[in-house]
Amino acid sequence: MNRFLCAAMLLASPLAAAAQGGGGGAQRGTGVPGITVDTTGVGALIDQGMNKSQVMKNLQYIADVIGPRLTGSPAARAANDWTMKQFQGYGLDARLEPWNFGGTWERGPMWMRMVAPRSHEVVAASWAWAPGTGGKPVTGPIVRIDASAPESLDAYKAKIKGAWVMLRAPGNVFNNDGPPMTAADSQRQRAAFAAFQQAPMRDSVARARQQQFNNDQPFLLRNAGALGILLDAGKEQDLLNMSGSPNRVLPLPQVVVAHEEYAMFDRLIGLGVTPQLQASIQNTLNMKDSVPQWNTVAEIRGTEHPGQVVIVGAHLDSWDLGTGTTDNATGSMATLEAARIIAQSGLKPKRTIRFILFTGEEQGLIGSRKYAEAHAAEADSIQAVIVLDNGAGAVTGQALQGRPELYGLWRAILLPVRSLNADTVNDAFKGGTDHLSFLPYGVPGFNFNQITRGYNHTHHSQSDTWDKSIDWDLRQASTVMAVSAFELANLTGMIPRGQRNTPPAVAATKVTPGLAPPGHAP
């Protein structure tokens, strides 16, 4: 038995004995008026999670057997059905909640090669919700242009027709095998990032005008005769990157190219040599009707306040270059495992704990936004939403999401998992995942901090596979989620509501009338 298991068992024993023997748990202050944390029974959860785990077995099934789970695909529905049955097998009430999706996209066969100044096979993949090349190879020069504003695009129109278009310089990808980064290297990275993250215009009219141009840009390129858009994957070692959404269906091919290839194209252009690129891309878009998708929902009913709910979540969907393991089968299976830990510990929460595996996260948090909208009337009865979505690494603690007044609360919640190195709290504002969908309704929402474990490499790439998962880390993350959920369910009061805002609309990108071809679905 390794030293981590020993530490977990030493911590678990007295607390578990107190819970099983009817002894009282510790009540801890939180700094939030009227709210204390009850740690009764937490040791039983830690023992269940660290010593009786099923999380790696479940992770291997969803990653290797079901595989990548692109929203709208048969595999995504298979994952919904399988996780529902797993929840039910652990004794939870489980169901699928439907929501409507803007249309499906299926990746087909693709190849891309440089044919001049020499022959070279290019590592690349089609962007999602982008069309193919019409069933035939197309060939044209690669040009790099500035299309960041209407006037700059107009200046390059003569070069666009019949060409593959690069819109930006290559990303500044650091060579991990080279010399350590110098201060000058760091400054160049910061400058490049600052240029990419341009400050928003203060004038709302100018900001709206620029946003509309950004929406129109791919249509303007298509209408000018461009063959397609090339994107830098921005990762090393030929790793790719992926995104796309039915809310922004593209009118021409857009292709993610390995950074090494993209940088080579740029260097050739700098030498005065025009690369020629040939590609065949076959994708299938079905945008005729809105299609149903599902979130998997399961719950353990509360004994004293069943109408008040703690939501524990992660997203079940993934991209399809790898098997969607670190993003986010790890979070999904930790959520499933947290349900098993609580259900099989024999402990009964005072509030209902609801476990939700969202779909549509990768297309813009659509599934969680639809869920939050459908359940808006229940927002004040949701104690909190806790989400895991930062890869394969162990939990290090909690980000307060701009709620520093809750520091004492989270310190008290995480105190029982101190020996698992999960008790740090910071005031970070975590973006890009499903807890954000609940914040506009005033619901306290949080995304755990995690050890990186190479997440920036595996994220959205073909390297997002089961072998990147780590047994102890995932057992620890599942256990921390279970402990946090149970303690939140047993708080002596409701956490104060956050600031309410207008929820972002789940809507298709609006293109200037006349630019989109007839029948184009946004």
N, C-alpha and C positions, 0 to 999 in steps of 0.2 A: 504494500500500500504506500503511495507516495505521500510526501509531507503535506500537500494541500488537503488530501482526504483526511489525514490525521487531524489537521487544524480544524477542518469543518466538523469532524465528529466530536472533538473536544468542546467546541462551542455548542454543538447541538445537544449534547447529553443532558446538562442540567436544565436547559429550557424545555426540551422535549419531555423530560421527566415531570417538570412542573405542570406542563399542559395536560399530560396523560393522567397525572395524579390529582388534577383539579386545583393545583396551586395557582395563586394569582400571579399575573405577569407584572412587569414594571410599567408604571405610567410615567411618561417622560414629557416634560414641558417642551413647547415648540416656539414660544415667542409670539404666537398668534392667539389673541384672546379667545378663550373658550374651547381651545383645541389642545388635547394631549394625545400622545401616541401610546398605544397599548401593545407591548411586545409579547403578550401571552401566546404561547404556542409556536413562536417563530422558529425555535430550535427543531421542531418536527418538520417544518418546511425545508430547513437547510439540510437536514438529514435525508429527506426524501429526494431533494434536488441533486445533492452532491453524491449520494451513495446508491441511488436506485434509478438513475436517469434512463430515459428512453430517447433522449433528444437526438443523439447521433444516428440511431437506427432510423428514426423518422426523417432526419435530414437526408440520409443517403437515399431513401425511397423517393422523396419528392424531387431530389436533384438528378439522380441517375435513372430512375424508372419513369417518372412523369416527365422530367426534363424541363427545358425552358418554357415559361408560361406567359407568352405575350398576350396582353389583354385582347380579347376577341377570338383567341384561338381555341381549338378543342382541348388543348393541354391545360389552358387556364380553367375551363369548366371541369376537367378531370381533377384538377387540384382542389377546386371548390368541393366537389363530391367526396373526395378522399378525406380531406380535413374535417368535413362535417361528420363523417363516419368515425373518425378518430376521436373527435370530441365526444360523440355519443358513446363510444366504447369506454371512455373514461368517466361516464356517468353524468355528463352535462346535457342539458336541453340545447339542441343545436338546429339551425335552420340556414337556408340561403335567402338573403334579402336581395331582390333584383333592383337594378337601376339601368337606365338606357344609355347606350354608347353611340357615338356618332358614326360608326362604320368600321369595318374590319380591313386589315391589310395583311397580306401573306407574302413573305419573302420567297422569291423564286431563284433559279440558277443565275449566276452572274460570273463573268470574267472581265478582267481589264488588263490591258498591256500597253506599254509604251512601244511604239513601232519606229520612232526616230528620235534622236540620232542613232539609236541602236534598239535591238529587241530586248524587252525586259518585262517580266510578269510583275504586275503591281498588286500589292496587298491592300485590299479595299473591300468595302461592304456598302450596300445601298442604305441610305437613311430611311427610317420608317415613314410610312404614309407619304412616300414619293413614288412616282410612276417609274416604269422601265423605259427601254429604248424602242418600244414598239415591236418587239420580236425579232429585231435584226441588229447586227453590229453597226455602230456609228463611229466615225473617225474624224478627228479634228485637232487643231493645234491647242496647246494650253496657253492661256494668257492670264496675266495677273493684272487686275484693275482695281481702282478705287470706286466703289459703288455705295459709299456711305451717305451720299446726299444726291438729290436730283441733278444738281449741276455737275457733280463729279461723274455720275453715270453717263450723262449726256456726252461728256468729253471722250468717253471710251466706246461709244456705240459702234463705230466703224470696225473695232477689233472684236466685237462680241459675236457677230454672226458666224455660225458654224464652228464655234470654239468651246472648249471646256474652260470654265472660268474659275480662277482663284481670287478670292475677295480679300484675303489678308496675308500678311507675312507669316512665315512659319512660327509656331510657338517656340518659346524659350524652354526647351526640354533639357534638363540638366543630365549630363553623362555621369551616372553613378559609378562607372568603372574608371573615370578619369581623376585628375587631381581634385582635392577638396575645393569647394566653392570659395572664391575670394570675396572680399567686401565689394569689389567692383561687379562681380557676377551677381551678387545679391541685389545691388542697386539696379542693375539692368533688368533683373526679374521684376523688381518692384515697379520700375518705370513702365515695363511692358504691361504689367497687370493694371496699372493706373490708366494707361492709354485705352486698354480694353474696357475697363469699368469707367467709362466716361461719366463725369458728373452730370446729373440731369439738368436740363435747361430750366431756369426759373420761370420763364414766361410759359404759362399753361397752353397758350395758343401754339407757340413754337414747339412745345413738347408734343402736343397732339399731332402737329404736322409731321414731325419726325417719326412718331410712332406709325402714322398712316403710311409714310414712305417705306418704313421697314416691312410693314405688311405687304405692300405692293411690290417690293423689290424683286422677288422671284418671278412674278408675273411680267414685270418690265424686262427682266433678262430673257425670259422665254419669248416675249413678243419681239425682242431685238434679235432673236435667232440663236441664242446660246444653246449648246447641246446639253449642258448640265453644269452643276456647281460642284467644285471640289472643296472638301473641308479637311483641315489638319486634325488627325486624331489626338494629337497633343500628349501622347504617351510614348515611352521608349520601347525598344525591342519588338517592333512591329505590332504592338498591341493597338487594337482599334477602340473606338468609342461609339456610342449609339444613343440616339434619341429620336423624337418625332411624335406627332399627335394627330388624331382625327380632327382636332380643332384647328389644325393648320396644315391642311393637305396641300402638298406642293404641286405646281403645274409642270415641272420638268425634273429630270433625274438630279438627285443630290447624293453625293458619294463621299463617305468618310475614307480617307486615304491614310495609311500608316505614316507617322511623322517622318520617318527616314525617306520615304518616297516623296512626300510633299516638299520636304526641304531640298531634295535633289532637283525636283522640277524648278524650284525657285532659283537654285544655283545655276542651272542651265540657262534659264531666262536671263540671269545676271551676266552670263558670258556672251549673250547675244545669240544663243542657240535656242530655237523654238522646239520644244518637245511635241511630238505628235502622239495622241492617245486614242486607242481604240477600245470600245467596251460593248458588251452585250449584257443587258439587265432585264430580267423578267420578274415583275412583281404583279400581284393581284390586289386590286382595290375594290371593295364593295361598299360604296358610299350612298347607295340608293335609299336605304332606310336606316333609321336608328335601330340598333340591335340590342337585345337584353344582355346584361352582364350581372355578376352576382358578387356580393360580399358574404363570406362565411361568418356567421354569428353564433356564439354559444355562451351560456351563462350558468353561474352558480347563484341560486337565489339567496338573498339576504334573509337572516332570521328576524331582525328587528326593524329594519328600514328597507324593505324590498323594492320600494319605488325610487330609492336613491342608488346611483350606479357608479361604479368605478370601471372605466373602459381601459382594457389592456390590448394593445394592437401592434400590427406590423402589416406590411403589404405583401400579398401573395403573388402578385404578377411580377414578371421580370422581362428583361431583354433576352434576345434569342441567339446571341453570338456564343455565349457559354451556356451553362445550365442554371444560371440565376441563383447560385448558392449563397455568395456573400451579399448579394443584393437581389432579393432579401429573404431567401429561404432560411438563413440563419435566424433572422428576426421572427419570421413566421413560426418556425419550429420551436423557438424559445417561448413564443406566446402559447403555442399548443402545450408545450412542456410545463409552463407555469400553471396552466389549467389542470394538468394531470397532478402536479405537485400538491396543489391545494385540495383537489377532489379526493386524492388518495391518502392525504395526511389525516383525514377524519375531522379536520377543523371546519367550523361553520362561520362564514363571515356575517357580520351584522348588516352590511349593505350588499346588494347584488353586485357581483363581479362579472362583467360582460367582456368576452374575448372576441375581437373582430379581426379577421384577415381581409384587408381591403384589396380590391383590384383597381386597375386604372391609375395607380400612383405614378407610374412612369410616364404617363401621358398628361400629367398635370394635376395630380392628387384628385382625380375625378371621382373615384369611388368613395373616398372619405368625404369629399365635399358634398356629394349627393346624399350620403348618409347623414351628415350634420344638418343639411337643409331639411331632409325628411323628418328629422327628430328635433327640429329647432324648438318646438314647444316643451321639450324635456330638458333643455339646456341647463336650467337652474337646478335640476335634480341630478346632474352629472357631477360627482365629487371631483373627478380629475380624469384626464386621458394621459396614459403613459405609453410611449412607443419606443421600439427598438429598431433602428435602421441605419447602422453605421458599420456593417461588415461582420467579420468573424471574431473580432476581438472581445475580450472580457470587458464587463462594465467597470468603469473607474469611478463613477458617481453620477451626479445629476446636474444638468444645466437648468438654471432657474427661469429661462425664457423671459428675461426682463422683469422678474418678480422678486427683487432682493429681500422683500419683507417675508418671504417664505424660506429664507436661509435656515432658520432654526428648525422649521418643520422638516425639511429634507435631511438636515443633520440627524435629527431624532429618528426619522424613518430608516436611515441607512446605518445607524449605529450598530445594529445586530449583525451586519455583514462587513464590519470593519476587518475581521480576520480574512475576508475574501478580497480585501483591497478595493472595496467598492464604495467607500464612504466620503469621497471628496465632493464638494459642492461649489459650483462657480456660477457667475451671472451671465453665462454665454446665452446668446439668442440663436438657437439652432434652426436652420432653414431646410427647405427641400423635402419635407416628409409629412406624414399624415396628421400629426398633432396640430399643425397649422390650420387645418380645416375647422377646428373647433374654437380657436381663439376669438374670432369675430363675435361669437355668441356669448362671450364672457367666461367660457369654460376654462379652468386651469389646464394647460396642456404642456407636456414635457417629453423630450427625447433624450434618453440616457447618453452620457458620454461613454466612449469605448476606446480601448487600445486600437491603434490604427491597423496593425497586422497586414500591411500591404494593400489596404482598401483602395487607395488611389490608383493602384495598378489593375486590380481585378474589376473595379467598378465599371459596368457597362461594356466590358471587354470579353474576348473569347477565353480569357484566363479566369473567368468567374465560375469555378468548378469546385466539386466536393473536396478535392484534396487540399484546398486552402483552409478548410475548417479545422478547428482545434478543439479537441474533446473537453479539456478542463475549462477552457474559456467559455464554451457554450453551456456547459453544466452550470458554471458560475453565473452567466448572464440570465439563464432561465430561473435560477434560484433567486437572484436579486429581484427579478420581475415579480416572482411569486410573493416574496416577502413584502415588497413595496405595495403590491396590489392588496394584500391581506391587511396590512396596517392602514392603508388609506380607507379601506372598507370599514375599519373599526375605530376610526378617529371619533373623538367625542363630539365633534361638530362638523359643519360643512366649511370647506376652504372658501375664503372670500372670493367673490367673482372678479374676473379681470375686466379690463376696459372693453366695451362693446364697440364694434365697427361694422360697417356694411360688408357683408361677405362678398368675396370676389365672384363674379358671374362665371358660370361654366358655359362658355359660349364660343362659337367659332370665330376665328379671326375675320374681321371685315376688310374686304378688298374694295378699292375704288371701283364704282360701277363702270363696266365696259372693259376692264382689264382681264377679268376672268373669262375663259372660253365658255360658250353655251353648255349648260349641263354640268359645269364643274361644281362639285360639292365641297364646301369649305371644311 
